[in-house]
Amino acid sequence: MKNERGFTLVEMLVVLLIISILILVTIPNVSKHFASIDKKGCDAYVVMIQGQVEAYKLENKSYPTSIDDLVTAGYIPESNKECPNGEQVTIDGEGKVASTSQASGN
């Protein structure tokens, strides 16, 4: 019989235990950051829409009354009427763009 080398069942279980512990420690830390990522993404989207509002004003000599005006004029696609996290985007009479969380003060 030749000397075959390999891992024993106990060694494999120890490795599996260590990997499981690392996963249990890592997943909660990663999931905490999703809300922060969504907020930053929405803030960046609001800034981008604000730029489109300014471009609309330069071309049409007035601010758009709603996000639908930007869609109709072709400044943003129909699918981009809200933030990536689902918050609605609004435009006030002075051309200021805000998401629903910014409008409510959060």
C-alpha positions as CSV (number, residue, x, y, z in Angstrom):
1,M,0.0,0.0,0.0
2,K,1.4,3.3,-1.0
3,N,1.5,6.3,1.3
4,E,-1.4,8.5,0.2
5,R,-1.5,12.0,1.7
6,G,-4.6,14.0,2.1
7,F,-6.8,15.8,4.6
8,T,-8.6,14.0,7.3
9,L,-12.3,14.6,8.1
10,V,-11.3,16.5,11.3
11,E,-9.0,18.9,9.4
12,M,-11.8,19.6,6.9
13,L,-14.3,20.3,9.7
14,V,-11.9,22.7,11.3
15,V,-11.4,24.6,8.1
16,L,-15.2,24.7,7.5
17,L,-15.6,26.0,11.1
18,I,-13.1,28.8,10.5
19,I,-14.7,29.8,7.2
20,S,-18.1,29.9,8.8
21,I,-16.9,32.1,11.6
22,L,-15.4,34.5,9.1
23,I,-18.6,34.7,7.1
24,L,-20.7,35.3,10.3
25,V,-18.4,38.2,11.2
26,T,-18.2,39.7,7.7
27,I,-21.9,39.7,6.6
28,P,-23.3,42.0,9.3
29,N,-20.5,44.5,8.6
30,V,-21.2,44.6,4.9
31,S,-25.0,44.8,5.3
32,K,-24.6,47.9,7.6
33,H,-23.2,49.9,4.6
34,F,-26.1,49.3,2.2
35,A,-28.2,52.2,3.6
36,S,-25.2,54.5,3.4
37,I,-24.5,53.5,-0.2
38,D,-28.2,54.1,-1.2
39,K,-28.1,57.5,0.4
40,K,-24.9,58.6,-1.3
41,G,-26.3,57.2,-4.6
42,C,-29.5,59.2,-4.3
43,D,-27.6,62.4,-3.3
44,A,-25.4,62.0,-6.5
45,Y,-28.5,61.4,-8.6
46,V,-30.1,64.6,-7.2
47,V,-27.0,66.6,-8.2
48,M,-27.1,65.1,-11.7
49,I,-30.8,66.0,-12.0
50,Q,-30.0,69.5,-10.8
51,G,-27.5,69.9,-13.6
52,Q,-30.2,68.8,-16.1
53,V,-32.6,71.4,-14.6
54,E,-30.0,74.1,-15.2
55,A,-29.5,72.9,-18.8
56,Y,-33.3,73.0,-19.3
57,K,-33.4,76.6,-17.9
58,L,-30.7,77.7,-20.3
59,E,-32.5,76.3,-23.3
60,N,-36.1,77.2,-22.3
61,K,-35.6,80.4,-20.2
62,S,-37.6,78.9,-17.3
63,Y,-37.3,76.1,-14.8
64,P,-39.2,72.9,-15.4
65,T,-42.3,72.5,-13.2
66,S,-41.8,68.8,-12.6
67,I,-39.6,65.9,-13.4
68,D,-42.0,65.0,-16.2
69,D,-40.9,68.2,-18.1
70,L,-37.3,66.9,-18.1
71,V,-38.5,63.5,-19.4
72,T,-40.6,65.1,-22.1
73,A,-37.8,67.4,-23.3
74,G,-35.4,64.5,-23.4
75,Y,-33.1,65.5,-20.6
76,I,-33.5,62.3,-18.6
77,P,-35.0,58.9,-19.7
78,E,-38.4,57.8,-18.5
79,S,-36.9,55.1,-16.3
80,N,-34.9,57.7,-14.3
81,K,-37.7,59.6,-12.6
82,E,-36.7,58.4,-9.1
83,C,-33.5,57.7,-7.1
84,P,-31.9,54.3,-7.4
85,N,-33.2,53.4,-3.9
86,G,-36.8,54.2,-4.9
87,E,-37.2,57.7,-3.4
88,Q,-39.1,60.2,-5.5
89,V,-37.4,63.3,-6.9
90,T,-39.2,66.6,-6.9
91,I,-38.5,70.0,-8.4
92,D,-39.8,73.1,-6.7
93,G,-40.8,76.4,-8.4
94,E,-37.2,77.8,-8.1
95,G,-35.6,74.8,-9.9
96,K,-34.3,73.2,-6.7
97,V,-34.2,69.4,-6.9
98,A,-34.7,67.2,-3.8
99,S,-35.5,63.6,-3.0
100,T,-38.3,62.7,-0.6
101,S,-35.9,62.2,2.3
102,Q,-34.3,65.5,1.7
103,A,-37.7,67.2,1.4
104,S,-38.8,65.7,4.8
105,G,-35.5,66.8,6.4
106,N,-33.9,63.3,7.0
